[in-house]
């Protein structure tokens, strides 16, 4: 695509959206940002990091008139706006993520807007469990682990065919999607709505399934999203990082600038149009190791707390299979976890007094049945 493309970035004040905005402006795009400045994430209103070269519109993407106005004169939409994390609300997730996306697509079609492409933020949360290797059956796609199994403190992922313990494997885009949390379910909605609609109306669309994204600007106020941010704020307040299960579950971490570059690459190419696409590092890191890295980097050595608590529907292992984005647009992550964590800590130190919001939130999650406790082994 030529320069001077006009882009709309929904959720453009957030962690990913603001970095997508910066990347696009650096690449010659004109950018409009739409963000409602959700208080859970933006406690003090409009953040200072919003690019001054972007046009900023404060408004809600679920409001029909607002989204219609925001899309006027736009060529490419980077739809990052969503309600995220492990929160007890159900209706709000569905209203913002599912309804908000559906209404946006409806307005484009009804008004015959000349949108040339949509890149939608999906998530690895669309998978039920990461792919796994069974000694007998090879690559398998296990279902979510039953709550009864987790209550017995059995954290193992078993083969769906023979019940044998499995080892984690990179998860390809062909893995079944279900979404085992309300957030995950609405991410399935968002990507399926966008990809299906794109095929119907003939507008190119791509759904990027992000792995765990972290980096500067990750909200230190939202106690429900971002394990790296939560561990940092706990340690800075002299509190132990809390590990669910036994802390050996693995996640694939992506530095936010890498995610922003992936958005730009797929917008500039037609190679991945119409597809869901994993964006990750291709490496699974145990959560306990992440807590240790942050503890070392901060010089605050407090052993993690493991209480045998778990969250039903949470996957045990997820490593993104990244062949599709690598082969399609040449994407390779550029920032490793140690470097990325260092850059996040450098940023967080500049944020003044960092409070712990997790403790109170965790009590609420237990009370609402989002977090459970296993019986002692």
RODO-2510 file (C-alpha; in nm, 4 decimals, decimal comma):
residues 377
     n   res          X          Y          Z
     1     x     0,0000     0,0000     0,0000
     2     x     0,1230     0,3505    -0,0722
     3     x     0,1970     0,6031     0,1984
     4     x    -0,0623     0,8552     0,3141
     5     x    -0,3083     0,5795     0,3906
     6     x    -0,5592     0,6934     0,6508
     7     x    -0,5920     0,4512     0,9413
     8     x    -0,8367     0,4242     1,2291
     9     x    -0,6960     0,2562     1,5408
    10     x    -0,9739     0,1606     1,7830
    11     x    -0,8473     0,1239     2,1389
    12     x    -0,5580     0,3415     2,0262
    13     x    -0,4753     0,4714     2,3760
    14     x    -0,4083     0,1207     2,5077
    15     x    -0,0915    -0,0875     2,5263
    16     x    -0,1098    -0,2350     2,1769
    17     x    -0,3193     0,0329     2,0054
    18     x    -0,0841     0,3164     2,1031
    19     x     0,2201     0,1276     1,9713
    20     x     0,0331     0,0413     1,6484
    21     x    -0,0412     0,4154     1,6158
    22     x     0,3274     0,5059     1,6595
    23     x     0,4377     0,2448     1,4053
    24     x     0,1835     0,3584     1,1446
    25     x     0,2782     0,7255     1,1831
    26     x     0,6460     0,6320     1,1455
    27     x     0,5537     0,4497     0,8235
    28     x     0,3756     0,7528     0,6757
    29     x     0,0127     0,6791     0,7666
    30     x    -0,2308     0,9443     0,8841
    31     x    -0,3917     0,8064     1,2008
    32     x    -0,7146     0,8658     1,3905
    33     x    -0,7407     0,7096     1,7360
    34     x    -1,0744     0,6145     1,8918
    35     x    -1,0671     0,5226     2,2614
    36     x    -1,3190     0,5497     2,5437
    37     x    -1,0397     0,5690     2,8083
    38     x    -1,1865     0,2817     3,0144
    39     x    -1,1214     0,3858     3,3786
    40     x    -1,0107     0,0323     3,4725
    41     x    -0,7105     0,0834     3,2416
    42     x    -0,6761     0,4635     3,2197
    43     x    -0,7298     0,5710     3,5796
    44     x    -0,6121     0,9280     3,5153
    45     x    -0,7781     0,9825     3,1787
    46     x    -0,5989     1,0447     2,8518
    47     x    -0,2397     0,9159     2,8768
    48     x     0,0566     1,1349     2,7809
    49     x     0,1903     0,8749     2,5344
    50     x    -0,0815     0,9242     2,2712
    51     x     0,1078     1,0322     1,9597
    52     x     0,0642     1,4064     1,9042
    53     x     0,0531     1,3471     1,5268
    54     x    -0,2600     1,1329     1,5643
    55     x    -0,6113     1,2748     1,5691
    56     x    -0,7595     1,1637     1,9033
    57     x    -1,1312     1,0989     1,9472
    58     x    -1,2635     1,0035     2,2881
    59     x    -1,5720     0,7937     2,2390
    60     x    -1,7227     0,4506     2,2703
    61     x    -1,7013     0,2070     1,9805
    62     x    -2,0391     0,0602     2,0853
    63     x    -2,2058     0,3937     2,0053
    64     x    -2,3267     0,3825     1,6449
    65     x    -2,2879     0,7544     1,5711
    66     x    -1,9379     0,7581     1,7243
    67     x    -1,8058     0,4640     1,5222
    68     x    -1,9687     0,5970     1,2046
    69     x    -1,7944     0,9343     1,2461
    70     x    -1,4636     0,7677     1,3377
    71     x    -1,4608     0,5669     1,0131
    72     x    -1,5214     0,8676     0,7858
    73     x    -1,2409     0,9074     0,5312
    74     x    -1,0563     0,5967     0,6554
    75     x    -0,8796     0,3367     0,4377
    76     x    -0,7592     0,0788     0,6911
    77     x    -0,9004    -0,0131     1,0326
    78     x    -0,6809    -0,1619     1,3057
    79     x    -0,9500    -0,2862     1,5444
    80     x    -0,7698    -0,3142     1,8789
    81     x    -1,0536    -0,1868     2,0974
    82     x    -1,1846    -0,4504     2,3390
    83     x    -1,2688    -0,5137     2,7008
    84     x    -1,0047    -0,7556     2,8290
    85     x    -0,8638    -0,9694     3,1081
    86     x    -1,0071    -1,1949     3,3777
    87     x    -1,3011    -0,9913     3,4982
    88     x    -1,6354    -1,0980     3,6378
    89     x    -1,8505    -0,9021     3,3916
    90     x    -2,0242    -1,1049     3,1195
    91     x    -2,2598    -0,8593     2,9514
    92     x    -1,9897    -0,5921     2,9143
    93     x    -1,7522    -0,8291     2,7315
    94     x    -2,0253    -0,9299     2,4894
    95     x    -2,1490    -0,5740     2,4419
    96     x    -1,8079    -0,4163     2,3751
    97     x    -1,6267    -0,6982     2,1946
    98     x    -1,8969    -0,8901     2,0093
    99     x    -2,1696    -0,6279     1,9583
   100     x    -1,9216    -0,3419     1,9073
   101     x    -1,7458    -0,5314     1,6284
   102     x    -2,0702    -0,6477     1,4645
   103     x    -2,2113    -0,2947     1,4641
   104     x    -1,8899    -0,1507     1,3143
   105     x    -1,9081    -0,3990     1,0258
   106     x    -2,2787    -0,3301     0,9771
   107     x    -2,2169     0,0464     0,9498
   108     x    -1,9403    -0,0050     0,6890
   109     x    -2,1749    -0,2170     0,4764
   110     x    -2,4851     0,0003     0,5221
   111     x    -2,3011     0,3244     0,4460
   112     x    -2,0938     0,1615     0,1715
   113     x    -1,7752     0,3051     0,3255
   114     x    -1,4634     0,2673     0,1070
   115     x    -1,2658     0,0724     0,3711
   116     x    -0,9846    -0,1174     0,1986
   117     x    -0,8765    -0,3484     0,4824
   118     x    -0,9470    -0,4466     0,8436
   119     x    -0,6909    -0,5975     1,0812
   120     x    -0,8633    -0,7243     1,3967
   121     x    -0,6952    -0,8044     1,7277
   122     x    -0,7744    -1,1612     1,8227
   123     x    -0,5997    -1,3602     2,0950
   124     x    -0,4488    -1,6946     2,1826
   125     x    -0,7439    -1,7095     2,4270
   126     x    -0,9497    -1,8452     2,1338
   127     x    -0,7791    -2,1844     2,1804
   128     x    -0,9166    -2,4247     2,4414
   129     x    -0,5733    -2,5645     2,5256
   130     x    -0,2384    -2,5522     2,3519
   131     x    -0,1471    -2,8317     2,1093
   132     x     0,0353    -3,1269     2,2644
   133     x     0,2316    -3,4383     2,1730
   134     x     0,1151    -3,7801     2,2956
   135     x     0,3750    -4,0626     2,3010
   136     x     0,1239    -4,2849     2,1135
   137     x    -0,0917    -4,0487     1,9066
   138     x     0,1526    -3,7723     1,8112
   139     x     0,0124    -3,4181     1,7727
   140     x    -0,3209    -3,3850     1,9535
   141     x    -0,5524    -3,0967     2,0432
   142     x    -0,6687    -3,1541     2,4013
   143     x    -0,9902    -3,0019     2,5314
   144     x    -0,9901    -2,7719     2,8315
   145     x    -0,9018    -2,9567     3,1531
   146     x    -1,2149    -3,0447     3,3569
   147     x    -1,2715    -2,8499     3,6792
   148     x    -1,2908    -3,1801     3,8726
   149     x    -0,9371    -3,2649     3,7569
   150     x    -0,8072    -2,9233     3,8632
   151     x    -0,9829    -2,9473     4,2000
   152     x    -0,7763    -3,2609     4,2606
   153     x    -0,4607    -3,0533     4,1878
   154     x    -0,3899    -3,2622     3,8780
   155     x    -0,2528    -2,9965     3,6418
   156     x    -0,1465    -3,2383     3,3646
   157     x    -0,2783    -3,2100     3,0093
   158     x    -0,3920    -3,5601     2,9105
   159     x    -0,4209    -3,7013     2,5585
   160     x    -0,7860    -3,6761     2,4434
   161     x    -0,7543    -4,0223     2,2810
   162     x    -0,5783    -4,2357     2,5428
   163     x    -0,5483    -4,0200     2,8557
   164     x    -0,1676    -4,0353     2,8662
   165     x     0,0258    -3,7304     2,9893
   166     x     0,1350    -3,5086     2,6981
   167     x     0,4172    -3,2638     2,6305
   168     x     0,3443    -2,9125     2,4934
   169     x     0,3791    -2,8455     2,1199
   170     x     0,3520    -2,5239     1,9130
   171     x    -0,0154    -2,4526     1,8421
   172     x    -0,0958    -2,4005     1,4714
   173     x    -0,3860    -2,1861     1,3508
   174     x    -0,5679    -2,5070     1,2468
   175     x    -0,6142    -2,6018     1,6144
   176     x    -0,9807    -2,6008     1,7220
   177     x    -1,1051    -2,2705     1,8643
   178     x    -1,3652    -2,2480     2,1362
   179     x    -1,2834    -1,9855     2,3940
   180     x    -1,3147    -2,1200     2,7475
   181     x    -1,3536    -1,7825     2,9206
   182     x    -1,6074    -1,5092     2,8444
   183     x    -1,3211    -1,2955     2,7093
   184     x    -1,1974    -1,5835     2,4913
   185     x    -1,5478    -1,6438     2,3620
   186     x    -1,5853    -1,2799     2,2559
   187     x    -1,2444    -1,2910     2,0844
   188     x    -1,3722    -1,5890     1,8805
   189     x    -1,6754    -1,3727     1,7974
   190     x    -1,4598    -1,0787     1,6890
   191     x    -1,2300    -1,2730     1,4586
   192     x    -1,5064    -1,4885     1,3068
   193     x    -1,7331    -1,1892     1,2485
   194     x    -1,4560    -0,9934     1,0758
   195     x    -1,3220    -1,2804     0,8615
   196     x    -1,6695    -1,4032     0,7591
   197     x    -1,7930    -1,0498     0,6824
   198     x    -1,4768    -0,9752     0,4812
   199     x    -1,5401    -1,2758     0,2573
   200     x    -1,9059    -1,1750     0,2112
   201     x    -1,8395    -0,8136     0,1162
   202     x    -1,5050    -0,8619    -0,0584
   203     x    -1,2970    -0,6487     0,1777
   204     x    -0,9609    -0,8001     0,2851
   205     x    -0,9455    -0,8838     0,6565
   206     x    -0,6862    -1,0461     0,8851
   207     x    -0,7289    -1,1665     1,2459
   208     x    -0,4090    -1,1565     1,4514
   209     x    -0,4070    -1,4017     1,7419
   210     x    -0,1725    -1,2290     1,9845
   211     x     0,0255    -1,4207     2,2433
   212     x     0,0738    -1,2612     2,5908
   213     x     0,1666    -0,9038     2,5061
   214     x     0,3669    -0,6878     2,7454
   215     x     0,5814    -0,3764     2,7467
   216     x     0,5834    -0,0042     2,8280
   217     x     0,2319     0,1463     2,8695
   218     x     0,0827    -0,1780     3,0020
   219     x    -0,1688    -0,0567     3,2586
   220     x    -0,0430    -0,0679     3,6165
   221     x    -0,3984     0,0018     3,7352
   222     x    -0,5733    -0,2997     3,5834
   223     x    -0,5238    -0,5985     3,8156
   224     x    -0,6863    -0,8403     3,5712
   225     x    -0,4578    -0,8237     3,2673
   226     x    -0,0902    -0,8821     3,2096
   227     x     0,0954    -1,1226     3,4362
   228     x     0,4215    -0,9280     3,3939
   229     x     0,2574    -0,6014     3,5050
   230     x     0,0935    -0,7764     3,8020
   231     x     0,4208    -0,9396     3,9157
   232     x     0,5995    -0,6017     3,8900
   233     x     0,3446    -0,4100     4,0951
   234     x     0,3347    -0,6854     4,3619
   235     x     0,7153    -0,6976     4,4005
   236     x     0,7483    -0,3162     4,4052
   237     x     0,5063    -0,3187     4,7000
   238     x     0,7072    -0,5854     4,8854
   239     x     0,4529    -0,8572     4,8085
   240     x     0,5082    -1,2041     4,6645
   241     x     0,4034    -1,2758     4,3037
   242     x     0,1044    -1,5125     4,3136
   243     x     0,1311    -1,8212     4,0919
   244     x    -0,1800    -2,0140     3,9964
   245     x    -0,1695    -2,3962     3,9816
   246     x     0,1964    -2,4921     4,0459
   247     x     0,3521    -2,2075     3,8461
   248     x     0,4866    -2,4441     3,5790
   249     x     0,2267    -2,3477     3,3178
   250     x     0,3885    -2,1893     3,0119
   251     x     0,3042    -1,8836     2,8048
   252     x     0,4352    -1,7325     2,4842
   253     x     0,5315    -1,3673     2,5425
   254     x     0,5444    -1,0935     2,2780
   255     x     0,6970    -0,7504     2,3242
   256     x     0,4454    -0,4838     2,2258
   257     x     0,6608    -0,3213     1,9539
   258     x     0,6851    -0,6601     1,7804
   259     x     0,3052    -0,6891     1,7881
   260     x     0,2730    -0,3390     1,6385
   261     x     0,5117    -0,4329     1,3583
   262     x     0,3062    -0,7480     1,2852
   263     x    -0,0035    -0,5279     1,2409
   264     x     0,1768    -0,3059     0,9922
   265     x     0,3237    -0,6003     0,7984
   266     x    -0,0127    -0,7728     0,7440
   267     x    -0,1758    -0,4422     0,6454
   268     x     0,0895    -0,3845     0,3797
   269     x     0,0605    -0,7328     0,2256
   270     x    -0,2233    -0,9400     0,0810
   271     x    -0,0461    -1,2699     0,1624
   272     x    -0,2502    -1,3409     0,4769
   273     x    -0,5857    -1,1889     0,3787
   274     x    -0,8876    -1,3816     0,5039
   275     x    -0,6877    -1,5765     0,7628
   276     x    -0,6431    -1,6050     1,1379
   277     x    -0,2723    -1,5587     1,2119
   278     x    -0,0753    -1,6362     1,5294
   279     x     0,1674    -1,3686     1,6471
   280     x     0,4104    -1,4943     1,9096
   281     x     0,7696    -1,5786     1,9898
   282     x     0,7304    -1,9522     1,9299
   283     x     0,8749    -2,0128     2,2782
   284     x     0,6848    -2,1212     2,5879
   285     x     0,8182    -1,9826     2,9177
   286     x     0,7101    -2,1169     3,2597
   287     x     0,5292    -1,8501     3,4633
   288     x     0,7519    -1,9288     3,7630
   289     x     1,0563    -1,8423     3,5482
   290     x     0,8977    -1,5073     3,4524
   291     x     0,8401    -1,4239     3,8210
   292     x     1,2052    -1,5108     3,8910
   293     x     1,3336    -1,2950     3,6034
   294     x     1,1358    -0,9918     3,7235
   295     x     1,2403    -1,0481     4,0840
   296     x     1,6094    -1,0603     3,9808
   297     x     1,5828    -0,7586     3,7495
   298     x     1,4210    -0,5500     4,0252
   299     x     1,6624    -0,6789     4,2908
   300     x     1,3582    -0,7624     4,5056
   301     x     1,3945    -1,1296     4,5907
   302     x     1,0619    -1,2467     4,7295
   303     x     0,9682    -1,6107     4,6690
   304     x     0,6433    -1,6566     4,4759
   305     x     0,3281    -1,7623     4,6585
   306     x     0,1658    -2,0866     4,5404
   307     x    -0,1705    -2,1507     4,7041
   308     x    -0,3083    -2,4273     4,4839
   309     x    -0,5516    -2,1803     4,3301
   310     x    -0,6637    -2,2118     3,9689
   311     x    -0,8886    -2,0448     3,7134
   312     x    -1,1301    -2,2805     3,5339
   313     x    -1,0981    -2,2586     3,1553
   314     x    -0,7369    -2,1419     3,1692
   315     x    -0,5002    -2,3286     2,9391
   316     x    -0,1960    -2,5041     3,0818
   317     x     0,0489    -2,4522     2,7958
   318     x     0,0362    -2,2259     2,4926
   319     x     0,3177    -2,1686     2,2485
   320     x     0,2220    -2,0030     1,9203
   321     x     0,3070    -2,1876     1,6003
   322     x     0,4428    -1,8944     1,3968
   323     x     0,5153    -2,0476     1,0532
   324     x     0,2189    -1,8726     0,8869
   325     x     0,3223    -1,5152     0,9723
   326     x     0,6920    -1,5881     0,9200
   327     x     0,6383    -1,7396     0,5748
   328     x     0,3593    -1,4988     0,4778
   329     x     0,5109    -1,1598     0,5612
   330     x     0,8570    -1,2401     0,6973
   331     x     0,7675    -1,1581     1,0572
   332     x     1,0227    -1,2502     1,3237
   333     x     1,0139    -1,1116     1,6784
   334     x     1,3029    -0,8761     1,7522
   335     x     1,2869    -0,8360     2,1317
   336     x     1,3574    -1,1317     2,3609
   337     x     1,1877    -1,1654     2,6996
   338     x     1,4833    -1,0545     2,9125
   339     x     1,5365    -0,7380     2,7057
   340     x     1,1627    -0,6670     2,6920
   341     x     1,1152    -0,7101     3,0666
   342     x     1,4104    -0,4745     3,1218
   343     x     1,2450    -0,2106     2,9043
   344     x     0,9128    -0,2517     3,0839
   345     x     1,0786    -0,2170     3,4259
   346     x     1,2610     0,0946     3,3099
   347     x     0,9238     0,2398     3,2090
   348     x     0,7448     0,1352     3,5290
   349     x     1,0136     0,3016     3,7420
   350     x     0,9210     0,6299     3,5745
   351     x     0,5555     0,5955     3,6777
   352     x     0,6002     0,7296     4,0321
   353     x     0,4223     0,5513     4,3158
   354     x     0,3067     0,2095     4,1933
   355     x     0,0262     0,0584     4,4006
   356     x    -0,0839    -0,3042     4,4325
   357     x    -0,4349    -0,3413     4,2887
   358     x    -0,4180    -0,7201     4,2620
   359     x    -0,4843    -0,8173     4,6272
   360     x    -0,8297    -0,6606     4,6437
   361     x    -0,9201    -0,7780     4,2932
   362     x    -0,8133    -1,1356     4,3731
   363     x    -1,0557    -1,1461     4,6676
   364     x    -1,3368    -1,0355     4,4364
   365     x    -1,2490    -1,3020     4,1787
   366     x    -1,2611    -1,5724     4,4472
   367     x    -1,5952    -1,4448     4,5754
   368     x    -1,7421    -1,4540     4,2225
   369     x    -1,6089    -1,8038     4,1487
   370     x    -1,3545    -1,6958     3,8836
   371     x    -1,0673    -1,8310     4,0968
   372     x    -1,0992    -2,1704     4,2720
   373     x    -0,8846    -2,3596     4,5212
   374     x    -0,7722    -2,7177     4,4708
   375     x    -0,8011    -2,9773     4,7476
   376     x    -0,4652    -3,0554     4,9055
   377     x    -0,2925    -3,3462     4,7351
***
